[in-house]
């Protein structure tokens, strides 16, 4: 017996009805999903401190219905943040709905110099591409793992303990870090989209994590413990390089960085600067407080507009000779 003879046959109208029911269910589910989403957003908003609400409304949305000010505390070393104006009912769910949506859609947020020590409030701002948290008191940045759309991140002047979370932020093009706690920069190896990197006044001695960051154009490693810079050999897109206040003596690797426009080598242990003769695109060069003696290299650097030779044992006659070779260059010697 043919089993198909026993299958029920649906009338055309029944099939249309089922399609309509299916469509209605999809619409209903979508509406419910939207309701659930805002309920979660509302719970997040209620979980925030008053100060974070102020930050998001004033610094994020630029609203003038709220405000705060900074006042020096009793020891005159740090500022306390004082809420001075709240002309909005931020517990009114209907009123706040659009504002909260705008906050969660923010792509740019600047909260530097605000005495912030906990940034867990940022967990839901996943659309952020630029975030400035410089000059705060932040030690834990693990929450940044959620902000995978970040392209520019400024964290200088925070006592950050662990930077490993940054390895997940592969879209970063600019990172600015400064912390006495930072010595390991292995987290950078994965950030191959970086074009600007600032790692100032830290405890860094090993920079081999930079080896594959070939898109770098601006690199500032001032104030570290670096002696070996050979890893920079392949980073020939760099135009601005600052290695001031380190322990560098050998700069031969710089010969390959022929796109350099600005170079800072202050306060190192450099004696031989002959390699600089090849860097003919240089417009700014600072060699302050290095034991150099041979000045003939400067005659090749015709594009120099600023040259810092303070702290050098160079005679007045030698300075005059350099000035003759570089008539358009401003030379600092004292």
PEVENNOR-V51846 format. One line per field, one symbol per residue. psi: psi as a letter, one per 30 degrees, with the letter a starting at -180 (. if undefined). Layout:
psi: ???
This chain:
psi: kjffffkkkkkeeeeeeeeeeeeeeeeeeeeeeeeeeeeeeeeeefflleeeeeeeeeeefhkgfllllkkkaefgelkkkkkfkjhkjggjeeefeeeeeeeffkfkkjhlhggkfkgfffefiffkfkkjgkhahkejgfffffiffkfkkjgkgkikejgfffffiffkfkkjkjkffjejgfffffiffkfkkjikhahkejgfffegiffkfkkjgkhahkejgfffeghgfkfjkjglhahkejgfffefiggkekkkgkhahkejgfffffiffkfkkkgkhkhlejgfffffiffkfkjjgkgkikleeeeeeeeefifgkjkkf.
